[in-house]
Amino acid sequence: MIDTDDRKEIVFPGDIVEKGELNMRNGVFRSVDGSYRSQFFGIVQKGDEFVDVVPFHGTYVPRRNDKVIGKIIDIGPSMWTVDIKSPYMTMLHMNDTPWKLNSGEIKRAIGVGDYVYAKVQTVNEVKESWITLKEPGLGLRKLEGGHIIYVPAPKVPRIIGKAGSMVNMIKDATNTRIVIGQNGLIWIEGQIEGVLKATSAIELIKSMAHTNGLTDRMMEFLKIEKKGEE
Amino acid sequence: MGTPSDKKLIDENGLRLDGRGPDELRPIRIRTDVLERADGSAMIEWGGNKIIVAVYGPREAYPKHTQDIERAVIKARYNMAAFSVDERKRPGPDRRSVEISKVISEALTAAVMVEQFPRTQIDVFIEVVQADAGTRIASLTAASVALANAGIPMKDFVVGCTAGRVEGKVVLDLSKEEDNFGQADLPMAVLQKSGEVVLIQMDGELSKEEFDSAVAMIMDATKRIHEIQRNALVEKYQNIEAGGEE
């Protein structure tokens, strides 16, 4: 879905999206006349199997199994309320953490203002959701130190790149550790120069997310930045 | 204030006060992303109208009793600046602006896929900076651009236009003088692709034939206005092809 040679076609809400042999996925609805139409003002992305319409702007809505970064905004006796930059707050229960905690004293583990990297465990019909820190092997944790930046959720796939190529390039070039949440919050840790460089690289991707050939341009950008340092 | 009612609104050549023919629109210009902190925004200049629309959300609906468990609630707020009209308007909501806010909210709800965001509200703030007849449909036209700009899922665009009767003739897009001294005014908004009517109001009287020709005029005009909406949105991303071929 990224960096294809095809031109990216801009569509408006209600425009017909040509599907060809592919299946429709996100951002498309079936209208009463049976045609497939775009829900968004955005670009059509055709992959090997699916067609998506990716909007230029938009909010994040929690989906099961997404990995997100959230900020703790409130603490109850046994649950944290977490802001994931979505219309809906999400919840983290003390039993979904790797620590053994007693009800009423969970703020010793995570306090208000802390960030967590968590997985969305369940989402119900009215978009109430619960996240978990308990799954091993995914790197879910409380994020200590580092810096947080935000990009709109629809742009996250471009920042990650094909199989993580883009973010790995930024990590290597700037010598930082980066964690990206599907909701658009990004955690960056490292030397301050590296963090600033990574931030400006991500800002650049954010402003050019709708164009082709982004990887090449980023390589160029990161090289130039390096030269300036020497 | 205004023109005296004995002034000819349509001259012997069939042209109107501002030189337009009966089915001509006033110049329309729409710009997007005019506000930094709004999720989506648009400014429309339609003849003498100048209107800014800001969209925020979807976000959690407050006060909580306004939440709908099954869909998002669209809260449009139409407000006229005190200096937007000839004689100072008393600021704040009045009977007229509450009504317009309501009909605009309902018209937009028909286009937005509200069922995707249960329990939320989508705020649409409409500020009329300068008014010159037809503000409700100009607001609606700009509001649907601002919603698309905010990345809110929609089935279709809402496009509005007015028509009316001036000196016995049916004309499109009434100006302020025609609105004040004409015999009828018909604001109407439709979903662009399906032609579904989402707002229709009438002030004054039209015969059945006049009504039909007014509606036909509006339907034709909405196509032209929709083209302006699309161009306004795409303006910012015009370099997309250039970027693709590098």
Chai-1 contact restraints between the chains, C-beta under 6 A:
chainA,res_idxA,chainB,res_idxB,connection_type,confidence,min_distance_angstrom,max_distance_angstrom,comment,restraint_id
A,R7,B,G244,contact,1.0,0.0,6.0,A-B,restraint_1
A,I10,B,V234,contact,1.0,0.0,6.0,A-B,restraint_2
A,F12,B,R230,contact,1.0,0.0,6.0,A-B,restraint_3
A,P13,B,A148,contact,1.0,0.0,6.0,A-B,restraint_4
A,P13,B,M154,contact,1.0,0.0,6.0,A-B,restraint_5
A,G14,B,D156,contact,1.0,0.0,6.0,A-B,restraint_6
A,G14,B,K193,contact,1.0,0.0,6.0,A-B,restraint_7
A,Q39,B,P153,contact,1.0,0.0,6.0,A-B,restraint_8
A,F41,B,A148,contact,1.0,0.0,6.0,A-B,restraint_9
A,F41,B,L233,contact,1.0,0.0,6.0,A-B,restraint_10
A,P55,B,G151,contact,1.0,0.0,6.0,A-B,restraint_11
A,H57,B,A150,contact,1.0,0.0,6.0,A-B,restraint_12
A,H57,B,G151,contact,1.0,0.0,6.0,A-B,restraint_13
A,G58,B,G151,contact,1.0,0.0,6.0,A-B,restraint_14
A,P87,B,P58,contact,1.0,0.0,6.0,A-B,restraint_15
A,P87,B,R59,contact,1.0,0.0,6.0,A-B,restraint_16
A,P87,B,E60,contact,1.0,0.0,6.0,A-B,restraint_17
A,P87,B,T120,contact,1.0,0.0,6.0,A-B,restraint_18
A,V126,B,I69,contact,1.0,0.0,6.0,A-B,restraint_19
A,V126,B,P118,contact,1.0,0.0,6.0,A-B,restraint_20
A,V126,B,R119,contact,1.0,0.0,6.0,A-B,restraint_21
A,K127,B,P118,contact,1.0,0.0,6.0,A-B,restraint_22
A,H210,B,I240,contact,1.0,0.0,6.0,A-B,restraint_23
A,T211,B,G243,contact,1.0,0.0,6.0,A-B,restraint_24
A,N212,B,G244,contact,1.0,0.0,6.0,A-B,restraint_25
A,G213,B,E246,contact,1.0,0.0,6.0,A-B,restraint_26
